[in-house]
Amino acid sequence: MSRLAKIGEWFDQRLQLGSTIRETMAHPVPRKSASWFYVFGSAALTVFILQIFTGIMLALIYVPSAGEAWNSLQYLNHGVTLGWFLRGVHGWGSNFMVAIVLIHMVQVAMFGAYKFPRELTWIIGVFLLLMTLGMAFTGQVLRFDQDAYWGLGIGAAICGRVPFVGAWVVHLLLGGPIIAGDTLSRFFAIHVFVIPGLLIGLVSLHLLMVLKLGINDWPMPGRLVRRATYVQEYHEMTKKDGVPFVPEAVWKDMFFSAFIIVCVMACAAFFGPYGPSGQPDPTIVQTVPKPDYFFQWLYALLAYLPPEMETPALLIGPVVIIGFLVCLPFFAGEGEKSWKRRPIAVVTILLTAVALGTLTHLAGYTPWSPIMNAWSGDPVPVQYLNGRSPLERQGAAVFQGKQCRNCHSIGGSGGLRGPDLDSVAVRMTHDQLVRQVLQGGGNMPAYGKNLNPAEVAALVSFLDTLHPANQLPARDAAQEDASPRQ
Amino acid sequence: MSDQEKSGMSRRDLMAKIGMLLNGAAVVILATPVIGYLLAPIVRGDGGRYRKWIDLGELDEFPEGQTRLAKYKNPISNPWDGETDNIPCWVRRVEGEKFQVFAINCAHLGCPVRWFPQSSLFMCPCHGGVYYQDGSRASGPPPRGLFEYPYKVEGGRLMIEAGQLPTLSTSASLRARSNGCQG
C-alpha cells in the first residue's frame, strides 16, 4: 500500500466519510439526465463559492463605515495590487449568479422537476432565489456610492408605503432616522453574515435533497408523475438505464463551471469593477440614480404603474408572486413533466421573460424621465430656424429656455417623456397649442404661471412651424376664414 | 409491565423534558433584550424624538421670490456618518417671512428632485415626477406634492423642524399638504 493510501485510510478510520463519498459518486443518474441542460445548479453553486471567496478577500480591505466605505473602495480600486480585479470578479460574479440562478429555475420549471417528490427542493430553491436577490441588493448598498445612497432612499420610500407601521419599517430598514452610518453597518451585517449563513444552510439542504431524491429524470411526453408509483418507477429506471454520477454526469458540470469562472474573470478583466460612482453625499443633487441591472425591470415598472396602483403592486405583488412560486408544486405536483405538453407553463415563462427583458431594455434609456440637461445641451436644429420670423426664433429660445426640451425632443434629441414635437403643428391647431401650453394636462405641467403672454405667443408661433414640408398644419374647421397656416 | 411503563414516562424522560423547558426559558429570557436591541431604531425615535429645530441660516441668504438649495447637518448623527448626515432641502422664500421648505426627496420614491428656476419646476431624475414651485404635483407618478418641513423665523434666522428621511409614512410628522392643482 502506498504511503498516500495509508494516510487516506488513517483519516477515513477517524472521519468515517469514505463510504458516503463513494456512494454519492457512484449513485446512478438517469442516462438522459447526464445532460448539458443539468449543469446550471452546479454552476450556481460554483459561482456562490467564488462569491464567498472573493467576498472574504474584499473584506480584508473594505471598511463598513459610512464615512470611509467609499474611500476604501477607491483604495481597493487604485491602491491595492489587483484589488480592482477582485472587486470586478465579485461584482461580475453577482451578475452571473443572479443570471444562472434564474436560468436554473427556468430549466427546472420547464422540465417539471418541481413535481413530486421534489416539491420541497423547489420551495427551498425559491427562497434561495430570493436570498440571491437579497445579496444583490445589499451588495449594491455596500458599494456605498450615490446609486447606493439613493437606492436605499427608494427602498425606504417603498417601506414608507406600508400602511400603519410604515414609519417603523423605514426606521428598522435604515437603523435610524436617515440613511447614515447605522444603515451601512446593518446592510454589511446582512450581506456578510445573515444571508450568506442562511444560503450556506439552505444550499446544503437543497443539495442533500437532490442526492437523496435523485436528479430529475428527463421528461418524456406521456410519462406522467403519479404519487403512488413515481418513486418505484424512478428507481427502476436508474437501475436499468442509469449511469454513475461520477464520471458520466459530473464532467459536464465541471466543464461548465470552469467555463463560467473563466467568463466571470474575463468580464472582470475587460470591463473592470463596478464603480463606485460619486460619493454618497446627499447634497450632490446633480445625480441620476439607477439600480444595478437585476433590479432595473422594477425601476422601469415603477415608472409605468399608475399612481393608485403603485402601493398595492409594491406591497401585494411580491406576496402574490412568491406565494404562486411556493404553491406551484402543490397544484401542479403530478402529471406531465414534458414542456411539449405543458403549453401554459411554457407561455407563462416566455411572457415573464419577455416582460422582464422589455422592462430592463426600457430602463436602459428611461424614456419616462426628463433629460435634465437637454435644454442647455441640445441645440435647436438649423432647419427649424432658417427663414423663420423673429417671433418664431424668439419662440425657439423660449422653447429651450423654459426646459421644454427636457421632456420633448425635436430633431431627434431631447427628452422622451412627452411626445416629440417635430410635427406637432400637424396634430394640434394654434388654439389647441395655446391651451396645452397654458393649462398643461395629459401628464404635462401647466405653464400658465411661468410664461408671460409674449412668451406664449412666441413659443406657439414657433410650434406652429413644426410640421413636415409636404404636410399642411392642422386647422380649426369651425373657423370660417380657415386659411392654412404656413 | 412495570409501573414506569404504565405511566408512560420514565425519570430520564422527565429530566430531558425539564431540560428542554429550561433551555426554552433561557431562550425567551435571552430573546427579550435581543428584540429590544433590534427595535432600538424605532424606540429611539418614539414620540417625535427624531425631529429637532435646525438653523438653516440668515434670512438674507434666501432672496424673496427665489428657491435655493440649503444644507443642514442632521440633528441625529454619529461621527462615522461621513457626508451622509449633510441633508439638502429646497428653500422657497415666497415673500417677507413667508417660506416653503421642501424635502429633497421626491414623494414618489425618494430620489433627489432638482429645481429649474427658468420654468419654475422641480423635476425628478428617476421616474419623471414634476412639481410646481409651490411643491404641488405637476405631473408624473408622485402620489402627492413635495414633503414640506415646518419652519419658523427666530432672531432673523430661518429654522426648520427636521431630522428624519421623509417618506409617505414618516412624513406624517411633517406638515401634510394638499395635492394642489393636478393640471
Contacts between the chains, C-beta under 8 A, distances in Angstrom:
chain1	res1	chain2	res2	distance
A	65	B	80	4.8
A	65	B	82	7.4
A	66	B	80	6.2
A	66	B	81	5.1
A	66	B	82	4.7
A	66	B	84	4.9
A	67	B	79	7.6
A	67	B	80	4.9
A	67	B	81	6.2
A	67	B	82	3.1
A	67	B	83	7.7
A	68	B	80	7.6
A	68	B	82	7.0
A	69	B	82	8.0
A	70	B	82	7.6
A	149	B	84	7.0
A	150	B	110	7.2
A	150	B	111	5.6
A	150	B	112	6.8
A	150	B	126	7.7
A	153	B	105	6.3
A	153	B	109	7.4
A	153	B	110	3.6
A	153	B	111	6.6
A	153	B	165	7.0
A	154	B	109	4.6
A	154	B	110	5.6
A	154	B	111	7.0
A	154	B	126	7.5
A	156	B	110	6.1
A	156	B	165	5.6
A	156	B	167	5.6
A	157	B	105	7.3
A	157	B	108	7.3
A	157	B	109	4.3
A	157	B	110	3.8
A	157	B	167	5.0
A	157	B	168	7.2
A	158	B	109	7.0
A	159	B	167	7.1
A	159	B	169	7.8
A	160	B	167	2.6
A	160	B	168	4.6
A	160	B	169	4.2
A	160	B	170	6.0
A	160	B	171	7.7
A	161	B	167	7.6
A	161	B	168	5.4
A	161	B	169	7.3
A	162	B	169	6.9
A	166	B	167	7.0
A	166	B	168	6.7
A	166	B	169	2.7
A	166	B	170	7.3
A	167	B	167	7.9
A	167	B	169	4.3
A	167	B	170	4.8
A	167	B	172	7.0
A	168	B	42	4.8
A	169	B	169	7.6
A	170	B	165	6.9
A	170	B	167	5.5
A	170	B	169	6.2
A	170	B	170	5.4
A	171	B	41	4.4
A	171	B	42	5.2
A	171	B	45	5.7
A	171	B	50	7.9
A	171	B	164	7.7
A	171	B	170	7.7
A	172	B	38	7.9
A	172	B	39	7.6
A	172	B	41	5.7
A	172	B	42	6.3
A	174	B	41	7.0
A	174	B	165	6.7
A	175	B	41	5.1
A	176	B	41	5.3
A	176	B	44	7.3
A	176	B	45	7.7
A	176	B	50	8.0
A	176	B	76	6.6
A	177	B	45	5.8
A	177	B	50	3.9
A	177	B	74	7.2
A	177	B	76	5.3
A	177	B	163	5.5
A	177	B	164	3.7
A	177	B	165	6.6
A	178	B	74	5.3
A	178	B	76	7.5
A	178	B	84	7.2
A	178	B	85	6.6
A	178	B	87	6.8
A	178	B	163	7.7
A	178	B	164	6.3
A	178	B	165	4.9
A	179	B	84	5.8
A	179	B	165	6.4
A	180	B	74	7.2
A	180	B	77	6.5
A	180	B	78	6.8
A	180	B	81	4.2
A	180	B	84	4.6
A	180	B	85	5.3
A	181	B	78	4.8
A	181	B	80	4.5
A	181	B	81	4.4
A	181	B	82	7.4
A	181	B	84	7.2
A	182	B	41	7.2
A	182	B	78	7.3
A	183	B	84	7.9
A	279	B	83	6.2
A	280	B	82	7.2
A	280	B	83	6.5
A	280	B	84	5.8
A	281	B	83	3.9
A	281	B	84	7.5
A	281	B	86	6.6
A	282	B	83	7.6
A	282	B	84	6.6
A	282	B	86	6.6
A	282	B	87	6.0
A	282	B	88	6.0
A	282	B	104	6.9
A	282	B	112	7.0
A	283	B	69	7.7
A	283	B	71	5.0
A	283	B	83	7.5
A	283	B	86	5.1
A	283	B	87	7.5
A	283	B	88	4.4
A	285	B	69	6.8
A	285	B	88	6.0
A	285	B	104	6.3
A	285	B	112	4.4
A	285	B	113	7.8
A	285	B	114	5.7
A	286	B	114	7.2
A	287	B	112	6.5
A	287	B	125	7.1
A	288	B	125	4.4
A	288	B	126	7.7
A	289	B	111	5.8
A	289	B	112	7.9
A	289	B	125	7.1
A	289	B	126	6.3
A	299	B	126	7.7
A	299	B	127	8.0
A	302	B	108	7.8
A	302	B	109	6.4
A	302	B	127	6.0
A	302	B	141	7.2
A	303	B	126	7.9
A	303	B	127	4.1
A	303	B	128	6.6
A	303	B	141	6.6
A	305	B	141	7.3
A	306	B	141	8.0
A	307	B	141	5.4
A	307	B	142	7.2
A	307	B	143	4.9
A	308	B	143	7.9
A	310	B	141	6.9
A	310	B	143	7.2
A	311	B	143	7.8
A	368	B	127	5.8
A	368	B	128	4.6
A	368	B	140	7.9
A	369	B	124	7.9
A	369	B	125	6.0
A	369	B	126	6.8
A	369	B	127	6.7
A	369	B	128	4.8
A	370	B	123	4.9
A	370	B	125	7.5
A	370	B	128	5.9
A	370	B	130	7.3
A	372	B	114	6.3
A	372	B	123	6.8
A	372	B	125	5.9
A	375	B	118	7.6
A	401	B	118	5.4
A	402	B	118	5.7
A	402	B	119	4.5
A	403	B	116	5.3
A	403	B	118	6.0
A	403	B	119	4.4
A	403	B	121	7.1
A	403	B	123	7.9
A	404	B	119	7.9
A	406	B	116	7.9
A	406	B	123	6.8
A	407	B	128	7.8
A	417	B	128	5.2
A	439	B	183	7.1
A	440	B	138	7.2
A	440	B	139	7.2
A	440	B	183	4.3
A	441	B	183	5.6
A	443	B	139	4.6
A	443	B	140	7.0
A	444	B	139	6.0
A	444	B	183	7.2
A	445	B	121	6.0
A	445	B	130	5.4
A	445	B	132	6.7
A	445	B	138	3.6
A	445	B	139	5.3
A	445	B	183	6.1
A	446	B	138	7.4
A	446	B	181	7.4
A	446	B	183	4.9
A	447	B	119	7.2
A	449	B	120	7.2
A	449	B	132	7.7
A	450	B	119	5.6
A	450	B	120	4.7
A	450	B	121	7.7
